[in-house]
Amino acid sequence: MRSLDAARASCEEFLPGLQDKLAAVPLTELEQPGSSSLDLFRAAGGARLVVPTSYSGSGANPLQALQVTRALALRAPSLAVATTMHHFSVATLFTLAESLQSSGVEWALLEGICSQNLLVASGFAEGRPSQGILAPTMRARETEGGYLINGSKKPCSLSQSMDLLTASTALPRADGGSDMAVLLVPRQAEGITVHPFWSSFALAGAESDEVRLTDVFVDERQLMRTELGDAGELDQLQTVGFIWFELLISASYLGIVTGLVERVLSSGRGSDSDRAQLITRLETANLLLEGVARMVMDGEAGNEALGKALLARYGAQDALAETAHRAAEALGGMAFISSSDVAYLTAAAQGLSFHPPSRASFAGPLLEHTAGRPLRLS
C-alpha cells in the first residue's frame, strides 16, 4: 500500500530504527503493562516529534505525525494510543508557545520535553460516564502563591511513564462560580499517586490507570486559563487540542486495522475483490485523516476546522470498523485460532468508538453546527 509505505518512511525519518526494534518483540509482549515500547520510543526521541524545530524539536507536521502514529500502531497499538496523549498535549502547548512564554507560564517544563525526552500525560475529562467532555476532573483551592489541586483522572494513559501531567481544573471565583484552566505539573510533585484501573487485556500497554491528585500545589505560572466563547464555542487552546487529539487517536486505530489488512494481503486470503475492498475502505479512512492534517497545515484550526475534524473522525471510524470485521473474516478461523495476534488486533480496533466525544453526544451539536451556529461541545 502506497500510503503505508509513506507512513513507514516518515516513521524511519523521525524515529530511525524504532520500527525494527518493535518488530523484534512479540506483539503480546509489547501490549503488556511495563513493556519496552515506551522506553524504545523515548530513546528514539519520540517525545519531541511534534515540537517545532525552532524549539529544538523534530518538527513533524500534522501529516507526518499522522503517518508516524499509523506506522507505530501497526507494530505496537498501545504505544500509539499512549503517545497520542503526549503528542496532542505537546502540539497544543507549542502551537501557543509565544503567547505562553509572554504570559509567564513555567517555560522550563516545556523545554525539558526536548532536552530531557519528557513524556506528557493528559488528565482531561475523557472516559467519565454521564459527564461532559469539558467538565474538569480536578478542583482547585486557592492558597498562597497558587492553588491546591484535588481530583483524579481514570483512565489516564502514560500513568506510569509520564514525566509531566496536563489536566483541566476548575478555579474558584469570588462570586462563587468557577473558571476553567489547564495545568502543567511535574510527575514528582507531592500528592500525585497512581492506582490500578485498567482491567482489559486490550491496549493494556498504554498504562491507562488512575492518577490521583491530593492537595498538589500548582503555582499560578503552571496554569493556562481557558474560556468558552460568547456562543459556547471552545477557545483556541481547547480547539487546537481537540483537533490534534481526533487526528492522532484516529491514526492509532488506522494503524491497528492496517495490521489486519496487511496480514490478509500477505497471506493472499480472500478473492481479488475482497482484498481490493479492504484496501478501498482502509484508504478511505486514511484520506479523511490526511484531509484533517492538511487542513491544519493550511492554518485552519478554529471552530469550523474542529467540526470538519470530527466529521472526518466518525467517517474514518465507520470505515475502520467495517474493514476490521471484513479483514478478520477474510483471514479465517485458522488464523484466529493459530495466533492470538488476529484476535487481539480485532478487539483493539474497536476502541476508537469509545474516545470522546461519543457519537450520541455529538449529534445535537452537529445539527446546530450544520444550521450555521458555532460548534459547541459539552
C-alpha positions as CSV (number, residue, x, y, z in Angstrom):
1,M,0.0,0.0,0.0
2,R,1.5,3.3,-1.1
3,S,0.1,5.3,1.9
4,L,1.6,2.7,4.3
5,D,5.0,2.9,2.5
6,A,4.8,6.7,3.1
7,A,3.9,6.1,6.8
8,R,6.8,3.8,7.3
9,A,9.2,6.2,5.6
10,S,8.1,9.1,7.8
11,C,8.5,6.9,10.9
12,E,12.0,5.9,9.9
13,E,12.9,9.5,9.1
14,F,11.8,10.9,12.5
15,L,12.4,7.8,14.7
16,P,15.1,5.9,13.0
17,G,15.4,2.2,13.9
18,L,12.3,2.2,16.1
19,Q,10.1,0.1,13.8
20,D,12.7,-2.6,13.5
21,K,13.2,-2.7,17.3
22,L,9.4,-3.0,17.9
23,A,9.2,-5.7,15.2
24,A,11.7,-7.8,17.1
25,V,9.4,-8.0,20.1
26,P,6.3,-10.2,20.0
27,L,3.0,-8.3,19.9
28,T,1.8,-10.0,23.1
29,E,4.9,-8.6,25.0
30,L,4.6,-5.1,23.6
31,E,0.9,-4.9,24.7
32,Q,1.6,-5.8,28.3
33,P,1.9,-3.2,31.1
34,G,5.6,-2.4,31.6
35,S,6.6,-3.4,28.1
36,S,9.8,-2.0,26.5
37,S,7.9,0.0,23.9
38,L,7.7,3.3,25.7
39,D,11.4,3.1,26.6
40,L,12.3,2.4,23.0
41,F,10.1,5.4,21.9
42,R,11.7,7.7,24.4
43,A,15.2,6.6,23.4
44,A,14.4,7.2,19.7
45,G,13.5,10.9,20.5
46,G,9.8,10.4,20.2
47,A,8.9,12.9,22.9
48,R,10.0,15.8,20.6
49,L,8.2,14.6,17.4
50,V,5.7,17.4,17.0
51,V,7.7,20.1,18.8
52,P,8.8,22.8,16.2
53,T,12.4,22.8,15.2
54,S,12.6,26.4,16.5
55,Y,12.2,25.0,20.0
56,S,14.7,22.2,19.4
57,G,12.1,19.6,18.4
58,S,11.9,17.3,15.4
59,G,9.3,19.5,13.7
60,A,6.9,16.8,12.3
61,N,3.9,18.5,10.7
62,P,0.4,17.1,11.2
63,L,0.6,14.9,8.1
64,Q,3.9,13.4,9.2
65,A,2.6,12.9,12.8
66,L,-0.4,11.1,11.3
67,Q,2.0,8.8,9.3
68,V,4.3,8.1,12.2
69,T,1.4,7.3,14.5
70,R,-0.1,4.9,11.9
71,A,3.3,3.1,11.5
72,L,3.8,2.8,15.2
73,A,0.3,1.4,15.8
74,L,1.0,-1.3,13.1
75,R,3.7,-2.6,15.4
76,A,2.6,-1.6,18.9
77,P,-1.0,-0.4,19.3
78,S,-0.7,0.5,22.9
79,L,2.3,2.6,22.2
80,A,0.5,4.6,19.5
81,V,-2.6,5.2,21.7
82,A,-0.5,6.2,24.8
83,T,1.8,8.6,22.9
84,T,-1.2,10.2,21.2
85,M,-2.0,11.7,24.6
86,H,1.6,13.0,24.7
87,H,1.6,14.4,21.2
88,F,-1.7,16.2,21.3
89,S,-0.9,17.9,24.6
90,V,2.6,18.9,23.3
91,A,1.3,20.1,19.9
92,T,-1.3,22.2,21.6
93,L,1.1,23.8,24.0
94,F,3.7,24.6,21.4
95,T,1.1,25.9,18.9
96,L,0.6,28.6,21.5
97,A,4.2,28.8,22.5
98,E,4.8,32.5,22.0
99,S,1.7,33.5,24.0
100,L,2.5,31.1,26.7
101,Q,6.0,32.4,27.1
102,S,4.8,36.0,27.3
103,S,2.1,35.0,29.8
104,G,4.7,33.8,32.3
105,V,3.9,30.1,32.1
106,E,6.7,27.9,33.5
107,W,8.6,27.6,30.3
108,A,11.4,25.4,31.8
109,L,8.9,22.5,32.0
110,L,8.2,22.7,28.3
111,E,11.8,23.0,27.4
112,G,12.5,19.7,29.2
113,I,10.3,17.8,26.8
114,C,13.1,18.1,24.1
115,S,16.2,18.4,26.3
116,Q,15.2,15.5,28.6
117,N,12.8,13.5,26.4
118,L,10.0,14.1,28.9
119,L,6.6,12.4,28.3
120,V,3.4,14.3,29.0
121,A,0.2,12.5,30.1
122,S,-3.3,14.1,29.6
123,G,-5.6,14.4,32.5
124,F,-8.7,15.8,30.7
125,A,-12.2,14.6,31.3
126,E,-12.1,11.6,28.8
127,G,-13.9,8.5,29.9
128,R,-16.3,9.7,32.6
129,P,-19.8,8.3,32.0
130,S,-22.6,10.9,32.1
131,Q,-20.0,13.7,32.4
132,G,-19.4,16.3,29.7
133,I,-16.2,16.2,27.8
134,L,-15.2,19.6,29.0
135,A,-16.1,19.1,32.7
136,P,-12.9,19.2,34.6
137,T,-11.9,16.2,36.7
138,M,-9.9,18.4,39.1
139,R,-10.9,21.1,41.6
140,A,-8.6,23.9,42.8
141,R,-8.5,25.6,46.1
142,E,-6.7,29.0,46.3
143,T,-3.6,29.1,48.5
144,E,-0.6,31.4,48.9
145,G,1.2,31.6,45.6
146,G,-1.1,29.3,43.6
147,Y,-3.6,26.6,44.1
148,L,-4.0,23.2,45.8
149,I,-5.4,20.7,43.2
150,N,-7.6,17.7,44.1
151,G,-9.2,15.1,41.9
152,S,-8.5,12.1,39.7
153,K,-8.3,11.0,36.1
154,K,-9.2,7.5,35.1
155,P,-8.2,6.1,32.7
156,C,-5.0,8.2,32.2
157,S,-2.6,6.8,29.6
158,L,1.1,7.0,30.4
159,S,0.2,6.9,34.1
160,Q,3.4,5.0,35.0
161,S,5.8,6.6,32.5
162,M,4.7,10.2,32.5
163,D,7.1,13.0,33.5
164,L,4.5,15.8,33.2
165,L,0.8,15.9,33.6
166,T,-1.6,18.2,31.9
167,A,-5.2,18.4,33.2
168,S,-8.2,20.6,33.2
169,T,-9.3,22.1,36.5
170,A,-11.9,24.4,37.9
171,L,-10.6,27.6,39.5
172,P,-12.9,29.2,42.1
173,R,-14.1,32.8,41.6
174,A,-15.0,35.3,44.3
175,D,-18.7,35.3,43.1
176,G,-19.0,31.5,43.8
177,G,-18.6,30.4,40.2
178,S,-15.6,28.9,38.6
179,D,-13.3,29.4,35.6
180,M,-11.6,26.6,33.7
181,A,-7.8,26.3,33.3
182,V,-5.3,23.8,32.1
183,L,-2.5,22.9,34.5
184,L,1.0,21.6,33.8
185,V,2.6,19.8,36.7
186,P,5.7,17.5,37.2
187,R,5.0,13.9,38.0
188,Q,7.3,14.1,41.1
189,A,5.0,16.8,42.6
190,E,4.0,15.8,46.1
191,G,0.5,14.4,46.2
192,I,0.4,12.6,42.8
193,T,-0.3,8.9,43.0
194,V,-1.1,6.2,40.5
195,H,-3.6,3.4,41.2
196,P,-4.7,0.3,39.2
197,F,-7.8,0.8,37.0
198,W,-7.4,-0.7,33.5
199,S,-8.6,-4.3,33.7
200,S,-9.0,-5.2,30.0
201,F,-6.3,-7.1,28.1
202,A,-6.8,-4.8,25.1
203,L,-4.4,-1.9,24.9
204,A,-3.1,-2.7,28.4
205,G,0.4,-1.4,27.4
206,A,-0.9,2.1,27.2
207,E,-0.7,2.3,31.0
208,S,-4.2,3.7,31.4
209,D,-4.6,3.6,35.1
210,E,-5.9,6.1,37.6
211,V,-3.9,9.2,38.5
212,R,-5.0,10.9,41.7
213,L,-4.0,14.4,42.9
214,T,-4.3,15.1,46.6
215,D,-3.5,18.7,47.6
216,V,-1.0,19.0,44.8
217,F,0.4,22.6,44.8
218,V,0.4,24.3,41.5
219,D,2.0,27.7,41.0
220,E,0.0,30.3,39.1
221,R,2.7,30.1,36.4
222,Q,1.7,26.4,35.8
223,L,-1.8,27.4,34.8
224,M,-3.2,28.4,31.4
225,R,-6.7,29.9,31.8
226,T,-9.3,29.0,29.2
227,E,-12.9,30.1,28.5
228,L,-15.8,29.5,26.2
229,G,-16.7,32.0,23.5
230,D,-19.9,34.0,23.5
231,A,-21.8,31.3,21.7
232,G,-20.4,28.5,23.8
233,E,-17.6,27.5,21.4
234,L,-14.2,26.4,22.7
235,D,-11.2,28.8,23.0
236,Q,-8.1,28.4,20.9
237,L,-6.2,26.2,23.4
238,Q,-9.1,23.7,23.6
239,T,-9.9,23.8,19.9
240,V,-6.3,23.1,18.8
241,G,-6.0,20.3,21.3
242,F,-9.2,18.6,20.2
243,I,-8.3,18.7,16.5
244,W,-4.9,17.2,17.2
245,F,-6.4,14.6,19.5
246,E,-9.1,13.5,17.0
247,L,-6.4,13.3,14.2
248,L,-3.9,11.2,16.1
249,I,-6.2,8.9,18.0
250,S,-7.9,8.1,14.7
251,A,-4.5,7.5,13.2
252,S,-3.7,5.0,16.0
253,Y,-6.7,2.8,15.1
254,L,-6.0,3.3,11.4
255,G,-2.6,1.6,12.1
256,I,-4.2,-1.2,14.1
257,V,-6.6,-2.0,11.3
258,T,-3.8,-1.7,8.8
259,G,-2.1,-4.5,10.7
260,L,-5.1,-6.8,10.0
261,V,-5.3,-5.8,6.3
262,E,-1.6,-6.3,5.8
263,R,-2.0,-9.9,7.1
264,V,-4.8,-10.5,4.6
265,L,-2.7,-9.2,1.7
266,S,0.5,-11.0,2.7
267,S,-1.4,-14.3,3.1
268,G,-3.3,-13.9,-0.2
269,R,-6.6,-14.7,1.6
270,G,-9.9,-13.9,0.0
271,S,-10.7,-13.0,-3.6
272,D,-9.2,-10.1,-5.5
273,S,-12.5,-8.3,-5.0
274,D,-12.3,-8.9,-1.2
275,R,-8.8,-7.6,-0.9
276,A,-9.5,-4.6,-3.2
277,Q,-12.5,-3.7,-1.0
278,L,-10.3,-3.8,2.2
279,I,-7.8,-1.5,0.6
280,T,-10.5,0.8,-0.6
281,R,-12.1,1.2,2.8
282,L,-8.8,1.5,4.6
283,E,-7.6,4.1,2.2
284,T,-10.9,6.0,2.6
285,A,-10.2,6.3,6.3
286,N,-6.6,7.4,5.6
287,L,-7.7,10.1,3.1
288,L,-10.2,11.5,5.5
289,L,-7.5,11.9,8.1
290,E,-5.0,13.3,5.7
291,G,-7.6,15.9,4.9
292,V,-7.6,17.0,8.5
293,A,-3.8,17.1,8.7
294,R,-3.6,19.2,5.5
295,M,-6.3,21.5,6.9
296,V,-4.3,22.2,10.0
297,M,-1.1,22.7,7.9
298,D,-3.0,25.3,5.8
299,G,-3.7,27.2,9.0
300,E,-7.3,26.1,9.7
301,A,-7.5,25.5,13.5
302,G,-10.7,27.2,14.6
303,N,-14.3,26.2,15.3
304,E,-15.1,25.3,11.7
305,A,-12.0,23.2,11.5
306,L,-13.0,21.3,14.6
307,G,-16.3,20.4,13.1
308,K,-14.5,19.1,10.0
309,A,-12.1,17.1,12.1
310,L,-14.9,15.4,14.0
311,L,-16.8,14.5,10.8
312,A,-13.6,13.0,9.4
313,R,-13.1,11.1,12.6
314,Y,-16.6,9.5,12.5
315,G,-16.3,8.7,8.8
316,A,-12.9,7.0,9.5
317,Q,-14.3,5.2,12.5
318,D,-17.1,3.7,10.4
319,A,-14.7,2.7,7.6
320,L,-12.2,1.1,10.0
321,A,-14.9,-0.8,11.9
322,E,-16.1,-2.4,8.7
323,T,-12.6,-3.1,7.5
324,A,-11.5,-4.8,10.7
325,H,-14.5,-7.1,10.5
326,R,-14.0,-8.0,6.9
327,A,-10.3,-8.5,7.4
328,A,-10.8,-10.9,10.3
329,E,-13.4,-12.8,8.2
330,A,-11.0,-13.0,5.3
331,L,-8.2,-14.3,7.4
332,G,-10.4,-17.2,8.5
333,G,-10.8,-19.3,11.6
334,M,-7.4,-20.9,11.4
335,A,-5.6,-17.6,11.6
336,F,-7.8,-16.7,14.6
337,I,-7.0,-20.0,16.3
338,S,-3.3,-20.3,15.5
339,S,-2.2,-17.0,16.8
340,S,-3.6,-14.5,19.4
341,D,-2.5,-11.6,17.2
342,V,-5.6,-11.6,15.0
343,A,-8.0,-11.8,17.9
344,Y,-6.0,-9.1,19.7
345,L,-6.0,-6.6,16.8
346,T,-9.7,-7.3,16.1
347,A,-10.5,-6.4,19.7
348,A,-8.2,-3.4,20.0
349,A,-9.6,-2.0,16.7
350,Q,-12.9,-1.3,18.4
351,G,-11.5,1.3,20.7
352,L,-12.0,4.4,18.6
353,S,-15.7,4.4,19.2
354,F,-15.0,4.8,23.0
355,H,-13.0,8.0,22.7
356,P,-14.7,11.4,23.1
357,P,-16.9,12.8,22.0
358,S,-19.3,9.9,21.7
359,R,-21.4,9.8,18.5
360,A,-24.6,10.3,20.5
361,S,-23.3,13.4,22.4
362,F,-22.1,14.9,19.1
363,A,-25.5,14.5,17.3
364,G,-27.1,17.7,18.7
365,P,-24.1,19.9,18.3
366,L,-23.6,18.7,14.7
367,L,-27.2,19.6,13.8
368,E,-26.8,23.0,15.3
369,H,-23.4,23.5,13.6
370,T,-24.9,22.4,10.2
371,A,-27.6,25.0,10.7
372,G,-24.9,27.7,10.9
373,R,-24.2,28.0,14.6
374,P,-20.7,27.5,16.2
375,L,-19.9,24.0,17.2
376,R,-20.4,23.6,20.9
377,L,-19.2,20.5,22.9
378,S,-20.4,19.9,26.4
